[in-house]
Each structure stands twice: as structure tokens, then as C-alpha cells.
Amino acid sequence: MVTPIVPEEVSTHLNEASRLRSEAARANSESAAESRLAAQLLKETGMRVRDIGEILGVSYQRAGQLISP
């Protein structure tokens, strides 16, 4: 088996890319949770699913998914 030798500068960039991917995954998860909370609060005001979708910038089908338990 051959193991390539990666220059330190390349390793630095690969490590940073990995860190940024992890950060992006965390941010996406938090964003989704906040969208669900916003959708739930709008639903509690009696707003229609289509209007919730419009406010959130998503389809009414996606809005329906966000407010589903």
C-alpha cells in the first residue's frame, strides 16, 4: 500500500475545509430548527400554511412539513 505524502500547506487547507464543513452542518441544523419554531409560532396565530410558506420563503408544502409534529 502506498501512502501519499501531503505537503503541510495542503494539510492546513484540508483541515480548514473540514472545520468549515462541520460549522456549516451545525449552522444548517440551527437554521432548520429556527425555521420550524417560526413556522409553529405563525401557525399558532392562525395563519394559513400558504401564507407561512410565503413569509418563510418556502413552498406551502414545505411550510406544512415545518408545522407538522
mmCIF file as gemmi writes it, N, C-alpha and C atoms, coordinates in Angstrom:
data_model
loop_
_atom_site.group_PDB
_atom_site.id
_atom_site.type_symbol
_atom_site.label_atom_id
_atom_site.label_alt_id
_atom_site.label_comp_id
_atom_site.label_asym_id
_atom_site.label_entity_id
_atom_site.label_seq_id
_atom_site.pdbx_PDB_ins_code
_atom_site.Cartn_x
_atom_site.Cartn_y
_atom_site.Cartn_z
_atom_site.occupancy
_atom_site.B_iso_or_equiv
_atom_site.pdbx_formal_charge
_atom_site.auth_seq_id
_atom_site.auth_asym_id
_atom_site.pdbx_PDB_model_num
ATOM 1 N N . MET Axp A 1 ? 0.841 -1.179 0 1 0 ? 1 A 1
ATOM 2 C CA . MET Axp A 1 ? 0 0 0 1 0 ? 1 A 1
ATOM 3 C C . MET Axp A 1 ? 0.889 1.245 0 1 0 ? 1 A 1
ATOM 4 N N . VAL Axp A 2 ? 0.527 2.192 -0.836 1 0 ? 2 A 1
ATOM 5 C CA . VAL Axp A 2 ? 1.288 3.423 -0.94 1 0 ? 2 A 1
ATOM 6 C C . VAL Axp A 2 ? 0.537 4.523 -0.207 1 0 ? 2 A 1
ATOM 7 N N . THR Axp A 3 ? 1.22 5.23 0.657 1 0 ? 3 A 1
ATOM 8 C CA . THR Axp A 3 ? 0.616 6.345 1.379 1 0 ? 3 A 1
ATOM 9 C C . THR Axp A 3 ? 1.218 7.636 0.838 1 0 ? 3 A 1
ATOM 10 N N . PRO Axp A 4 ? 0.371 8.486 0.252 1 0 ? 4 A 1
ATOM 11 C CA . PRO Axp A 4 ? 0.916 9.729 -0.301 1 0 ? 4 A 1
ATOM 12 C C . PRO Axp A 4 ? 1.379 10.669 0.815 1 0 ? 4 A 1
ATOM 13 N N . ILE Axp A 5 ? 2.385 11.429 0.501 1 0 ? 5 A 1
ATOM 14 C CA . ILE Axp A 5 ? 2.871 12.439 1.434 1 0 ? 5 A 1
ATOM 15 C C . ILE Axp A 5 ? 2.236 13.764 1.019 1 0 ? 5 A 1
ATOM 16 N N . VAL Axp A 6 ? 1.452 14.315 1.927 1 0 ? 6 A 1
ATOM 17 C CA . VAL Axp A 6 ? 0.733 15.557 1.65 1 0 ? 6 A 1
ATOM 18 C C . VAL Axp A 6 ? 1.523 16.71 2.265 1 0 ? 6 A 1
ATOM 19 N N . PRO Axp A 7 ? 1.827 17.715 1.445 1 0 ? 7 A 1
ATOM 20 C CA . PRO Axp A 7 ? 2.551 18.861 1.994 1 0 ? 7 A 1
ATOM 21 C C . PRO Axp A 7 ? 1.759 19.523 3.123 1 0 ? 7 A 1
ATOM 22 N N . GLU Axp A 8 ? 2.484 20.097 4.082 1 0 ? 8 A 1
ATOM 23 C CA . GLU Axp A 8 ? 1.84 20.709 5.24 1 0 ? 8 A 1
ATOM 24 C C . GLU Axp A 8 ? 0.845 21.795 4.841 1 0 ? 8 A 1
ATOM 25 N N . GLU Axp A 9 ? 1.185 22.584 3.821 1 0 ? 9 A 1
ATOM 26 C CA . GLU Axp A 9 ? 0.281 23.645 3.365 1 0 ? 9 A 1
ATOM 27 C C . GLU Axp A 9 ? -1.049 23.059 2.882 1 0 ? 9 A 1
ATOM 28 N N . VAL Axp A 10 ? -1 21.94 2.194 1 0 ? 10 A 1
ATOM 29 C CA . VAL Axp A 10 ? -2.215 21.277 1.722 1 0 ? 10 A 1
ATOM 30 C C . VAL Axp A 10 ? -3.004 20.739 2.906 1 0 ? 10 A 1
ATOM 31 N N . SER Axp A 11 ? -2.319 20.134 3.852 1 0 ? 11 A 1
ATOM 32 C CA . SER Axp A 11 ? -2.986 19.617 5.057 1 0 ? 11 A 1
ATOM 33 C C . SER Axp A 11 ? -3.706 20.733 5.791 1 0 ? 11 A 1
ATOM 34 N N . THR Axp A 12 ? -3.079 21.903 5.861 1 0 ? 12 A 1
ATOM 35 C CA . THR Axp A 12 ? -3.697 23.052 6.522 1 0 ? 12 A 1
ATOM 36 C C . THR Axp A 12 ? -5.01 23.407 5.841 1 0 ? 12 A 1
ATOM 37 N N . HIS Axp A 13 ? -5.013 23.428 4.521 1 0 ? 13 A 1
ATOM 38 C CA . HIS Axp A 13 ? -6.241 23.757 3.782 1 0 ? 13 A 1
ATOM 39 C C . HIS Axp A 13 ? -7.298 22.667 3.939 1 0 ? 13 A 1
ATOM 40 N N . LEU Axp A 14 ? -6.869 21.429 3.928 1 0 ? 14 A 1
ATOM 41 C CA . LEU Axp A 14 ? -7.816 20.321 4.112 1 0 ? 14 A 1
ATOM 42 C C . LEU Axp A 14 ? -8.444 20.371 5.498 1 0 ? 14 A 1
ATOM 43 N N . ASN Axp A 15 ? -7.655 20.678 6.507 1 0 ? 15 A 1
ATOM 44 C CA . ASN Axp A 15 ? -8.186 20.78 7.873 1 0 ? 15 A 1
ATOM 45 C C . ASN Axp A 15 ? -9.179 21.933 7.983 1 0 ? 15 A 1
ATOM 46 N N . GLU Axp A 16 ? -8.856 23.061 7.349 1 0 ? 16 A 1
ATOM 47 C CA . GLU Axp A 16 ? -9.764 24.212 7.381 1 0 ? 16 A 1
ATOM 48 C C . GLU Axp A 16 ? -11.066 23.89 6.65 1 0 ? 16 A 1
ATOM 49 N N . ALA Axp A 17 ? -10.967 23.207 5.525 1 0 ? 17 A 1
ATOM 50 C CA . ALA Axp A 17 ? -12.167 22.812 4.781 1 0 ? 17 A 1
ATOM 51 C C . ALA Axp A 17 ? -13.045 21.896 5.635 1 0 ? 17 A 1
ATOM 52 N N . SER Axp A 18 ? -12.431 20.984 6.345 1 0 ? 18 A 1
ATOM 53 C CA . SER Axp A 18 ? -13.181 20.079 7.217 1 0 ? 18 A 1
ATOM 54 C C . SER Axp A 18 ? -13.861 20.858 8.346 1 0 ? 18 A 1
ATOM 55 N N . ARG Axp A 19 ? -13.146 21.801 8.933 1 0 ? 19 A 1
ATOM 56 C CA . ARG Axp A 19 ? -13.716 22.611 10.004 1 0 ? 19 A 1
ATOM 57 C C . ARG Axp A 19 ? -14.912 23.413 9.494 1 0 ? 19 A 1
ATOM 58 N N . LEU Axp A 20 ? -14.761 23.984 8.316 1 0 ? 20 A 1
ATOM 59 C CA . LEU Axp A 20 ? -15.846 24.782 7.743 1 0 ? 20 A 1
ATOM 60 C C . LEU Axp A 20 ? -17.066 23.917 7.398 1 0 ? 20 A 1
ATOM 61 N N . ARG Axp A 21 ? -16.838 22.692 6.924 1 0 ? 21 A 1
ATOM 62 C CA . ARG Axp A 21 ? -17.964 21.782 6.654 1 0 ? 21 A 1
ATOM 63 C C . ARG Axp A 21 ? -18.725 21.478 7.931 1 0 ? 21 A 1
ATOM 64 N N . SER Axp A 22 ? -17.995 21.238 9.01 1 0 ? 22 A 1
ATOM 65 C CA . SER Axp A 22 ? -18.644 20.964 10.301 1 0 ? 22 A 1
ATOM 66 C C . SER Axp A 22 ? -19.439 22.173 10.771 1 0 ? 22 A 1
ATOM 67 N N . GLU Axp A 23 ? -18.859 23.352 10.625 1 0 ? 23 A 1
ATOM 68 C CA . GLU Axp A 23 ? -19.543 24.58 11.018 1 0 ? 23 A 1
ATOM 69 C C . GLU Axp A 23 ? -20.798 24.799 10.184 1 0 ? 23 A 1
ATOM 70 N N . ALA Axp A 24 ? -20.711 24.516 8.89 1 0 ? 24 A 1
ATOM 71 C CA . ALA Axp A 24 ? -21.867 24.679 8.005 1 0 ? 24 A 1
ATOM 72 C C . ALA Axp A 24 ? -22.982 23.698 8.38 1 0 ? 24 A 1
ATOM 73 N N . ALA Axp A 25 ? -22.62 22.479 8.714 1 0 ? 25 A 1
ATOM 74 C CA . ALA Axp A 25 ? -23.627 21.487 9.111 1 0 ? 25 A 1
ATOM 75 C C . ALA Axp A 25 ? -24.339 21.933 10.384 1 0 ? 25 A 1
ATOM 76 N N . ARG Axp A 26 ? -23.582 22.464 11.341 1 0 ? 26 A 1
ATOM 77 C CA . ARG Axp A 26 ? -24.173 22.96 12.581 1 0 ? 26 A 1
ATOM 78 C C . ARG Axp A 26 ? -25.086 24.14 12.302 1 0 ? 26 A 1
ATOM 79 N N . ALA Axp A 27 ? -24.642 25.061 11.459 1 0 ? 27 A 1
ATOM 80 C CA . ALA Axp A 27 ? -25.452 26.231 11.12 1 0 ? 27 A 1
ATOM 81 C C . ALA Axp A 27 ? -26.732 25.821 10.389 1 0 ? 27 A 1
ATOM 82 N N . ASN Axp A 28 ? -26.632 24.846 9.5 1 0 ? 28 A 1
ATOM 83 C CA . ASN Axp A 28 ? -27.832 24.367 8.795 1 0 ? 28 A 1
ATOM 84 C C . ASN Axp A 28 ? -28.83 23.752 9.766 1 0 ? 28 A 1
ATOM 85 N N . SER Axp A 29 ? -28.327 23 10.718 1 0 ? 29 A 1
ATOM 86 C CA . SER Axp A 29 ? -29.208 22.385 11.708 1 0 ? 29 A 1
ATOM 87 C C . SER Axp A 29 ? -29.912 23.442 12.557 1 0 ? 29 A 1
ATOM 88 N N . GLU Axp A 30 ? -29.154 24.44 12.996 1 0 ? 30 A 1
ATOM 89 C CA . GLU Axp A 30 ? -29.743 25.511 13.798 1 0 ? 30 A 1
ATOM 90 C C . GLU Axp A 30 ? -30.741 26.328 12.981 1 0 ? 30 A 1
ATOM 91 N N . SER Axp A 31 ? -30.43 26.563 11.715 1 0 ? 31 A 1
ATOM 92 C CA . SER Axp A 31 ? -31.327 27.312 10.834 1 0 ? 31 A 1
ATOM 93 C C . SER Axp A 31 ? -32.65 26.571 10.66 1 0 ? 31 A 1
ATOM 94 N N . ALA Axp A 32 ? -32.576 25.271 10.461 1 0 ? 32 A 1
ATOM 95 C CA . ALA Axp A 32 ? -33.791 24.47 10.305 1 0 ? 32 A 1
ATOM 96 C C . ALA Axp A 32 ? -34.642 24.516 11.568 1 0 ? 32 A 1
ATOM 97 N N . ALA Axp A 33 ? -33.992 24.436 12.722 1 0 ? 33 A 1
ATOM 98 C CA . ALA Axp A 33 ? -34.726 24.482 13.988 1 0 ? 33 A 1
ATOM 99 C C . ALA Axp A 33 ? -35.419 25.834 14.156 1 0 ? 33 A 1
ATOM 100 N N . GLU Axp A 34 ? -34.739 26.91 13.807 1 0 ? 34 A 1
ATOM 101 C CA . GLU Axp A 34 ? -35.335 28.245 13.915 1 0 ? 34 A 1
ATOM 102 C C . GLU Axp A 34 ? -36.499 28.399 12.943 1 0 ? 34 A 1
ATOM 103 N N . SER Axp A 35 ? -36.374 27.848 11.743 1 0 ? 35 A 1
ATOM 104 C CA . SER Axp A 35 ? -37.471 27.911 10.766 1 0 ? 35 A 1
ATOM 105 C C . SER Axp A 35 ? -38.688 27.16 11.275 1 0 ? 35 A 1
ATOM 106 N N . ARG Axp A 36 ? -38.462 25.988 11.894 1 0 ? 36 A 1
ATOM 107 C CA . ARG Axp A 36 ? -39.585 25.226 12.46 1 0 ? 36 A 1
ATOM 108 C C . ARG Axp A 36 ? -40.279 26.017 13.563 1 0 ? 36 A 1
ATOM 109 N N . LEU Axp A 37 ? -39.485 26.646 14.424 1 0 ? 37 A 1
ATOM 110 C CA . LEU Axp A 37 ? -40.074 27.448 15.5 1 0 ? 37 A 1
ATOM 111 C C . LEU Axp A 37 ? -40.878 28.623 14.941 1 0 ? 37 A 1
ATOM 112 N N . ALA Axp A 38 ? -40.324 29.306 13.955 1 0 ? 38 A 1
ATOM 113 C CA . ALA Axp A 38 ? -41.035 30.433 13.348 1 0 ? 38 A 1
ATOM 114 C C . ALA Axp A 38 ? -42.337 29.961 12.717 1 0 ? 38 A 1
ATOM 115 N N . ALA Axp A 39 ? -42.291 28.842 12.014 1 0 ? 39 A 1
ATOM 116 C CA . ALA Axp A 39 ? -43.492 28.31 11.373 1 0 ? 39 A 1
ATOM 117 C C . ALA Axp A 39 ? -44.546 27.948 12.419 1 0 ? 39 A 1
ATOM 118 N N . GLN Axp A 40 ? -44.12 27.324 13.504 1 0 ? 40 A 1
ATOM 119 C CA . GLN Axp A 40 ? -45.057 26.954 14.571 1 0 ? 40 A 1
ATOM 120 C C . GLN Axp A 40 ? -45.713 28.192 15.179 1 0 ? 40 A 1
ATOM 121 N N . LEU Axp A 41 ? -44.919 29.212 15.433 1 0 ? 41 A 1
ATOM 122 C CA . LEU Axp A 41 ? -45.471 30.44 16.011 1 0 ? 41 A 1
ATOM 123 C C . LEU Axp A 41 ? -46.466 31.101 15.063 1 0 ? 41 A 1
ATOM 124 N N . LEU Axp A 42 ? -46.148 31.105 13.777 1 0 ? 42 A 1
ATOM 125 C CA . LEU Axp A 42 ? -47.084 31.676 12.807 1 0 ? 42 A 1
ATOM 126 C C . LEU Axp A 42 ? -48.38 30.86 12.754 1 0 ? 42 A 1
ATOM 127 N N . LYS Axp A 43 ? -48.251 29.529 12.837 1 0 ? 43 A 1
ATOM 128 C CA . LYS Axp A 43 ? -49.435 28.66 12.843 1 0 ? 43 A 1
ATOM 129 C C . LYS Axp A 43 ? -50.312 28.976 14.05 1 0 ? 43 A 1
ATOM 130 N N . GLU Axp A 44 ? -49.683 29.199 15.203 1 0 ? 44 A 1
ATOM 131 C CA . GLU Axp A 44 ? -50.434 29.48 16.425 1 0 ? 44 A 1
ATOM 132 C C . GLU Axp A 44 ? -51.22 30.784 16.344 1 0 ? 44 A 1
ATOM 133 N N . THR Axp A 45 ? -50.816 31.67 15.459 1 0 ? 45 A 1
ATOM 134 C CA . THR Axp A 45 ? -51.564 32.923 15.276 1 0 ? 45 A 1
ATOM 135 C C . THR Axp A 45 ? -52.764 32.714 14.366 1 0 ? 45 A 1
ATOM 136 N N . GLY Axp A 46 ? -52.877 31.508 13.807 1 0 ? 46 A 1
ATOM 137 C CA . GLY Axp A 46 ? -53.992 31.206 12.921 1 0 ? 46 A 1
ATOM 138 C C . GLY Axp A 46 ? -53.693 31.444 11.457 1 0 ? 46 A 1
ATOM 139 N N . MET Axp A 47 ? -52.446 31.678 11.141 1 0 ? 47 A 1
ATOM 140 C CA . MET Axp A 47 ? -52.068 31.958 9.762 1 0 ? 47 A 1
ATOM 141 C C . MET Axp A 47 ? -52.191 30.705 8.897 1 0 ? 47 A 1
ATOM 142 N N . ARG Axp A 48 ? -52.56 30.917 7.648 1 0 ? 48 A 1
ATOM 143 C CA . ARG Axp A 48 ? -52.687 29.799 6.697 1 0 ? 48 A 1
ATOM 144 C C . ARG Axp A 48 ? -51.298 29.296 6.291 1 0 ? 48 A 1
ATOM 145 N N . VAL Axp A 49 ? -51.251 28.022 5.941 1 0 ? 49 A 1
ATOM 146 C CA . VAL Axp A 49 ? -49.992 27.385 5.559 1 0 ? 49 A 1
ATOM 147 C C . VAL Axp A 49 ? -49.371 28.094 4.352 1 0 ? 49 A 1
ATOM 148 N N . ARG Axp A 50 ? -50.186 28.477 3.391 1 0 ? 50 A 1
ATOM 149 C CA . ARG Axp A 50 ? -49.655 29.176 2.209 1 0 ? 50 A 1
ATOM 150 C C . ARG Axp A 50 ? -48.999 30.491 2.608 1 0 ? 50 A 1
ATOM 151 N N . ASP Axp A 51 ? -49.601 31.203 3.545 1 0 ? 51 A 1
ATOM 152 C CA . ASP Axp A 51 ? -49.03 32.463 3.999 1 0 ? 51 A 1
ATOM 153 C C . ASP Axp A 51 ? -47.734 32.23 4.79 1 0 ? 51 A 1
ATOM 154 N N . ILE Axp A 52 ? -47.711 31.181 5.572 1 0 ? 52 A 1
ATOM 155 C CA . ILE Axp A 52 ? -46.497 30.834 6.315 1 0 ? 52 A 1
ATOM 156 C C . ILE Axp A 52 ? -45.364 30.549 5.328 1 0 ? 52 A 1
ATOM 157 N N . GLY Axp A 53 ? -45.674 29.793 4.306 1 0 ? 53 A 1
ATOM 158 C CA . GLY Axp A 53 ? -44.671 29.499 3.28 1 0 ? 53 A 1
ATOM 159 C C . GLY Axp A 53 ? -44.15 30.764 2.626 1 0 ? 53 A 1
ATOM 160 N N . GLU Axp A 54 ? -45.049 31.681 2.317 1 0 ? 54 A 1
ATOM 161 C CA . GLU Axp A 54 ? -44.656 32.946 1.698 1 0 ? 54 A 1
ATOM 162 C C . GLU Axp A 54 ? -43.722 33.738 2.608 1 0 ? 54 A 1
ATOM 163 N N . ILE Axp A 55 ? -44.063 33.824 3.881 1 0 ? 55 A 1
ATOM 164 C CA . ILE Axp A 55 ? -43.24 34.565 4.837 1 0 ? 55 A 1
ATOM 165 C C . ILE Axp A 55 ? -41.857 33.929 4.986 1 0 ? 55 A 1
ATOM 166 N N . LEU Axp A 56 ? -41.823 32.602 5.044 1 0 ? 56 A 1
ATOM 167 C CA . LEU Axp A 56 ? -40.556 31.893 5.235 1 0 ? 56 A 1
ATOM 168 C C . LEU Axp A 56 ? -39.753 31.749 3.944 1 0 ? 56 A 1
ATOM 169 N N . GLY Axp A 57 ? -40.39 32.037 2.817 1 0 ? 57 A 1
ATOM 170 C CA . GLY Axp A 57 ? -39.688 31.895 1.54 1 0 ? 57 A 1
ATOM 171 C C . GLY Axp A 57 ? -39.556 30.458 1.089 1 0 ? 57 A 1
ATOM 172 N N . VAL Axp A 58 ? -40.56 29.643 1.466 1 0 ? 58 A 1
ATOM 173 C CA . VAL Axp A 58 ? -40.574 28.231 1.074 1 0 ? 58 A 1
ATOM 174 C C . VAL Axp A 58 ? -41.939 27.915 0.47 1 0 ? 58 A 1
ATOM 175 N N . SER Axp A 59 ? -42.054 26.763 -0.152 1 0 ? 59 A 1
ATOM 176 C CA . SER Axp A 59 ? -43.344 26.355 -0.713 1 0 ? 59 A 1
ATOM 177 C C . SER Axp A 59 ? -44.333 26.084 0.419 1 0 ? 59 A 1
ATOM 178 N N . TYR Axp A 60 ? -45.615 26.097 0.085 1 0 ? 60 A 1
ATOM 179 C CA . TYR Axp A 60 ? -46.603 25.795 1.126 1 0 ? 60 A 1
ATOM 180 C C . TYR Axp A 60 ? -46.462 24.349 1.575 1 0 ? 60 A 1
ATOM 181 N N . GLN Axp A 61 ? -45.982 23.477 0.672 1 0 ? 61 A 1
ATOM 182 C CA . GLN Axp A 61 ? -45.77 22.081 1.073 1 0 ? 61 A 1
ATOM 183 C C . GLN Axp A 61 ? -44.671 21.997 2.149 1 0 ? 61 A 1
ATOM 184 N N . ARG Axp A 62 ? -43.599 22.761 1.942 1 0 ? 62 A 1
ATOM 185 C CA . ARG Axp A 62 ? -42.515 22.761 2.922 1 0 ? 62 A 1
ATOM 186 C C . ARG Axp A 62 ? -42.996 23.391 4.232 1 0 ? 62 A 1
ATOM 187 N N . ALA Axp A 63 ? -43.78 24.446 4.123 1 0 ? 63 A 1
ATOM 188 C CA . ALA Axp A 63 ? -44.335 25.071 5.331 1 0 ? 63 A 1
ATOM 189 C C . ALA Axp A 63 ? -45.17 24.054 6.109 1 0 ? 63 A 1
ATOM 190 N N . GLY Axp A 64 ? -45.948 23.258 5.378 1 0 ? 64 A 1
ATOM 191 C CA . GLY Axp A 64 ? -46.743 22.208 6.026 1 0 ? 64 A 1
ATOM 192 C C . GLY Axp A 64 ? -45.866 21.189 6.751 1 0 ? 64 A 1
ATOM 193 N N . GLN Axp A 65 ? -44.738 20.864 6.149 1 0 ? 65 A 1
ATOM 194 C CA . GLN Axp A 65 ? -43.807 19.928 6.804 1 0 ? 65 A 1
ATOM 195 C C . GLN Axp A 65 ? -43.233 20.56 8.075 1 0 ? 65 A 1
ATOM 196 N N . LEU Axp A 66 ? -42.937 21.83 8.004 1 0 ? 66 A 1
ATOM 197 C CA . LEU Axp A 66 ? -42.324 22.506 9.162 1 0 ? 66 A 1
ATOM 198 C C . LEU Axp A 66 ? -43.275 22.578 10.348 1 0 ? 66 A 1
ATOM 199 N N . ILE Axp A 67 ? -44.584 22.659 10.086 1 0 ? 67 A 1
ATOM 200 C CA . ILE Axp A 67 ? -45.535 22.776 11.205 1 0 ? 67 A 1
ATOM 201 C C . ILE Axp A 67 ? -46.089 21.431 11.64 1 0 ? 67 A 1
ATOM 202 N N . SER Axp A 68 ? -45.704 20.366 10.921 1 0 ? 68 A 1
ATOM 203 C CA . SER Axp A 68 ? -46.162 19.033 11.315 1 0 ? 68 A 1
ATOM 204 C C . SER Axp A 68 ? -45.385 18.573 12.54 1 0 ? 68 A 1
ATOM 205 N N . PRO Axp A 69 ? -46.078 17.867 13.442 1 0 ? 69 A 1
ATOM 206 C CA . PRO Axp A 69 ? -45.387 17.375 14.651 1 0 ? 69 A 1
ATOM 207 C C . PRO Axp A 69 ? -44.344 16.332 14.35 1 0 ? 69 A 1
